[in-house]
């Protein structure tokens, strides 16, 4: 609603600490001449989404891994070499031009981003990290770039930075309202228990928080418990969702998302496999 938009804008203007750095003109020129961002995005243009990710990173990403001015560039360019579906704003043949415009650490994060996005949706990578008994002995991870399936290796530190970028990116896809549950309509759980985006976000946030690797200044999303009086109009889907077990719906959505990610990667010959290397223990340990 207009009231919600006004409230969100007012909160944004109160909390944004300073203006984001200007985007280098050569980057904007590359995006204009070498890329196609005309595809529509969830709540605006593709460029709206990219600019939001850029600005948010400048304001609330706290790691110095890439420098204060460089980190936002990763989120500005995160979709340039592919997205979760097989849409590619730029051609693989333009990679050398892109690489020439960026520092090596920024370029590495940009080309790795689409793979980590698919890992986030596939769930196996995040859950392997969460359950690992050797988590802090991980030295590096080798994976495959989405745009050309070439293998690449990130250090453990680079991996955690990449996962924080995924968390920032996920924020722009979360439902803006109704994060709680309406007691009369959904007594068994959140109104959005069918949201893959919300589930993915929670799983990643919990991983980063529990392993002390959260570099983004964001607080946990509180699922409200009071009755929501402004729920969307009741329809057949709402009725069915209200009758089913939240665990069943959530598991079904997760399974379908997994299958879609696997299908998209299979269609372009992209491997979703990954391999960790570990710090070798000394003989006297």
Legacy VTK file of the C-alpha trace (Angstrom):
# vtk DataFile Version 3.0
C-alpha trace
ASCII
DATASET POLYDATA
POINTS 285 float
0.000 0.000 0.000
1.001 3.662 -0.304
1.219 3.895 3.471
3.664 0.973 3.620
5.827 2.516 0.902
5.898 5.857 2.733
6.803 4.161 6.025
9.637 2.166 4.438
11.056 5.221 2.660
10.967 7.236 5.892
12.830 4.495 7.772
15.375 4.233 4.963
16.073 7.965 4.976
16.504 7.911 8.761
18.932 5.011 8.842
21.141 5.367 5.754
24.388 6.662 7.265
25.868 8.353 4.198
25.696 8.456 0.444
27.031 5.451 -1.476
30.128 6.048 -3.616
29.539 6.998 -7.245
29.655 4.123 -9.693
32.734 4.404 -11.929
31.682 5.680 -15.365
33.608 2.921 -17.140
31.520 0.338 -15.245
28.278 2.060 -16.212
29.460 2.213 -19.828
30.242 -1.510 -19.820
26.840 -2.311 -18.348
25.163 -0.160 -20.974
27.108 -1.324 -24.014
28.057 -4.932 -23.238
25.056 -6.092 -21.206
21.312 -6.503 -21.492
19.449 -5.682 -18.281
16.094 -5.081 -19.923
14.480 -8.115 -18.283
11.941 -7.098 -15.661
12.642 -7.760 -12.007
10.360 -8.556 -9.067
9.414 -5.044 -7.948
10.975 -2.814 -10.597
13.715 -2.879 -13.173
16.790 -5.059 -13.066
18.846 -1.905 -12.523
16.708 -0.968 -9.499
17.661 -4.281 -7.939
21.361 -3.912 -8.765
21.507 -0.379 -7.420
19.733 -1.388 -4.211
22.258 -4.180 -3.630
25.115 -1.741 -4.289
23.806 0.888 -1.871
22.903 -1.590 0.865
26.381 -3.131 0.731
27.985 0.280 1.138
25.849 1.054 4.176
25.703 -2.220 6.091
28.411 -4.601 4.939
31.161 -4.455 7.571
34.009 -6.585 6.204
37.193 -4.939 4.934
38.016 -7.890 2.697
37.625 -5.904 -0.529
37.777 -2.351 0.766
34.880 -0.016 1.433
34.532 1.143 -2.178
35.093 -2.219 -3.871
32.562 -4.406 -2.040
29.499 -2.566 -3.414
30.760 -3.214 -6.958
30.338 -6.952 -6.437
26.671 -6.534 -5.588
26.176 -4.041 -8.417
27.565 -6.589 -10.884
26.399 -9.766 -9.158
23.988 -10.830 -11.915
26.182 -9.860 -14.829
27.518 -13.389 -15.443
24.245 -15.198 -14.807
21.306 -15.575 -12.453
19.477 -18.515 -10.868
17.717 -19.093 -14.181
19.639 -19.278 -17.459
19.496 -15.585 -18.260
22.895 -14.039 -18.977
23.071 -10.229 -19.180
26.529 -10.458 -20.786
28.230 -12.940 -23.087
31.135 -15.062 -21.969
33.199 -13.444 -24.708
33.012 -10.147 -22.787
34.652 -11.584 -19.672
38.144 -10.270 -20.535
36.732 -6.729 -20.849
34.993 -7.046 -17.495
38.105 -8.452 -15.859
40.156 -5.508 -17.111
37.792 -3.102 -15.320
37.912 -4.786 -11.911
40.479 -5.719 -9.326
41.204 -9.480 -9.185
39.338 -9.998 -5.854
36.240 -8.172 -7.129
36.242 -10.028 -10.450
36.553 -13.363 -8.640
33.545 -12.604 -6.436
31.466 -11.371 -9.378
31.962 -14.513 -11.484
31.477 -16.784 -8.460
28.233 -15.124 -7.372
25.810 -17.011 -9.685
27.217 -20.355 -8.526
26.795 -19.473 -4.861
23.265 -18.315 -5.650
22.452 -21.751 -7.031
24.128 -23.365 -4.016
21.889 -21.314 -1.749
18.781 -22.538 -3.547
19.974 -26.122 -3.804
20.653 -26.175 -0.014
23.309 -28.942 0.004
26.290 -26.560 0.196
24.871 -24.558 3.108
23.894 -27.676 5.013
27.281 -29.283 4.457
28.889 -26.239 6.049
26.410 -26.186 8.908
26.995 -29.841 9.773
30.738 -29.957 9.099
32.948 -31.075 11.982
35.985 -29.646 10.164
34.494 -26.291 9.233
37.383 -24.161 10.405
39.936 -26.445 8.774
38.512 -25.669 5.332
41.284 -24.070 3.306
39.450 -23.543 0.020
36.503 -24.619 -2.080
36.547 -25.426 -5.799
33.376 -24.909 -7.823
32.280 -24.146 -11.376
31.377 -20.767 -12.869
27.850 -20.641 -14.239
28.664 -18.633 -17.366
31.163 -21.142 -18.817
31.446 -24.012 -16.305
35.155 -23.331 -15.784
36.418 -24.454 -12.361
37.563 -21.811 -9.909
38.874 -21.916 -6.370
38.084 -19.581 -3.496
39.898 -19.485 -0.198
37.916 -20.071 2.964
37.869 -16.328 3.662
36.633 -15.605 0.141
33.915 -18.222 0.566
32.552 -16.560 3.705
32.601 -13.179 1.983
30.676 -14.684 -0.935
28.039 -16.093 1.412
27.577 -12.709 3.066
26.967 -11.232 -0.370
24.273 -13.869 -0.886
22.618 -12.787 2.357
22.503 -9.165 1.203
21.091 -10.230 -2.149
18.415 -12.359 -0.489
17.091 -9.391 1.462
15.716 -7.817 -1.700
13.537 -10.878 -2.335
11.948 -11.262 1.068
8.223 -10.568 1.411
7.773 -7.018 2.677
4.676 -7.719 4.737
2.902 -10.536 6.565
6.093 -12.053 7.987
4.054 -13.201 10.947
1.075 -15.496 10.965
-2.594 -14.670 11.289
-3.884 -16.784 14.161
-7.364 -17.217 12.728
-6.134 -18.225 9.293
-2.730 -19.882 9.798
-2.557 -21.245 13.351
0.279 -23.659 12.538
2.954 -21.292 11.260
4.077 -18.283 9.271
1.933 -16.901 6.486
5.038 -17.222 4.299
5.986 -20.810 5.077
5.682 -21.374 1.323
8.353 -18.747 0.557
11.567 -20.351 -0.675
13.272 -16.950 -0.397
12.457 -16.609 3.289
13.498 -20.174 4.061
16.794 -19.794 2.188
17.499 -16.526 3.961
16.893 -17.980 7.413
19.103 -20.982 6.735
21.990 -18.829 5.499
21.578 -16.238 8.253
21.634 -18.930 10.933
24.765 -20.480 9.421
26.666 -17.189 9.318
25.525 -16.174 12.787
26.278 -19.517 14.431
29.765 -19.707 12.900
30.621 -16.084 13.739
30.912 -15.244 10.040
28.134 -12.668 9.744
29.674 -9.508 8.270
26.388 -7.750 7.481
24.739 -5.462 10.009
21.270 -7.019 9.926
19.081 -8.245 12.742
17.110 -11.500 12.746
13.668 -11.321 11.168
11.061 -11.565 13.867
8.072 -13.668 12.931
5.081 -11.939 14.458
2.537 -13.825 16.501
-0.341 -11.375 16.589
-3.291 -11.557 14.254
-2.733 -9.758 10.970
-5.738 -7.760 9.918
-4.472 -6.798 6.462
-3.776 -10.193 4.955
-4.218 -10.481 1.184
-7.693 -11.428 -0.044
-8.715 -14.981 0.728
-8.610 -17.267 -2.296
-8.443 -20.957 -3.106
-4.654 -21.073 -2.750
-4.873 -19.394 0.648
-7.522 -21.900 1.709
-5.401 -24.900 0.656
-2.271 -23.420 2.241
-4.124 -22.858 5.486
-5.270 -26.468 5.604
-1.923 -28.143 4.924
0.933 -28.741 7.309
3.530 -25.939 7.038
6.293 -28.554 7.058
4.723 -30.334 4.100
4.317 -27.126 2.092
7.817 -25.945 2.949
9.373 -29.307 2.035
7.479 -29.371 -1.268
8.596 -25.842 -2.190
12.179 -26.715 -1.267
12.103 -29.862 -3.410
10.690 -28.006 -6.422
13.297 -25.254 -6.072
16.074 -27.855 -5.906
14.764 -29.563 -9.038
14.515 -26.268 -10.923
18.087 -25.251 -10.060
19.386 -28.655 -11.108
17.416 -28.477 -14.346
18.717 -25.014 -15.219
22.315 -26.088 -14.617
21.849 -29.308 -16.587
20.484 -27.360 -19.552
23.711 -25.348 -19.910
26.165 -28.061 -18.885
26.937 -26.405 -15.561
28.182 -28.589 -12.728
26.809 -27.927 -9.258
29.512 -30.065 -7.672
32.001 -28.572 -5.245
35.014 -29.811 -3.347
36.560 -28.567 -0.130
40.247 -28.760 0.596
41.415 -28.822 4.193
44.404 -27.583 6.104
46.809 -30.469 6.515
47.497 -31.423 10.083
51.090 -31.670 11.189
52.383 -35.116 12.130
52.848 -34.049 15.736
49.216 -32.938 16.120
LINES 1 286
285 0 1 2 3 4 5 6 7 8 9 10 11 12 13 14 15 16 17 18 19 20 21 22 23 24 25 26 27 28 29 30 31 32 33 34 35 36 37 38 39 40 41 42 43 44 45 46 47 48 49 50 51 52 53 54 55 56 57 58 59 60 61 62 63 64 65 66 67 68 69 70 71 72 73 74 75 76 77 78 79 80 81 82 83 84 85 86 87 88 89 90 91 92 93 94 95 96 97 98 99 100 101 102 103 104 105 106 107 108 109 110 111 112 113 114 115 116 117 118 119 120 121 122 123 124 125 126 127 128 129 130 131 132 133 134 135 136 137 138 139 140 141 142 143 144 145 146 147 148 149 150 151 152 153 154 155 156 157 158 159 160 161 162 163 164 165 166 167 168 169 170 171 172 173 174 175 176 177 178 179 180 181 182 183 184 185 186 187 188 189 190 191 192 193 194 195 196 197 198 199 200 201 202 203 204 205 206 207 208 209 210 211 212 213 214 215 216 217 218 219 220 221 222 223 224 225 226 227 228 229 230 231 232 233 234 235 236 237 238 239 240 241 242 243 244 245 246 247 248 249 250 251 252 253 254 255 256 257 258 259 260 261 262 263 264 265 266 267 268 269 270 271 272 273 274 275 276 277 278 279 280 281 282 283 284
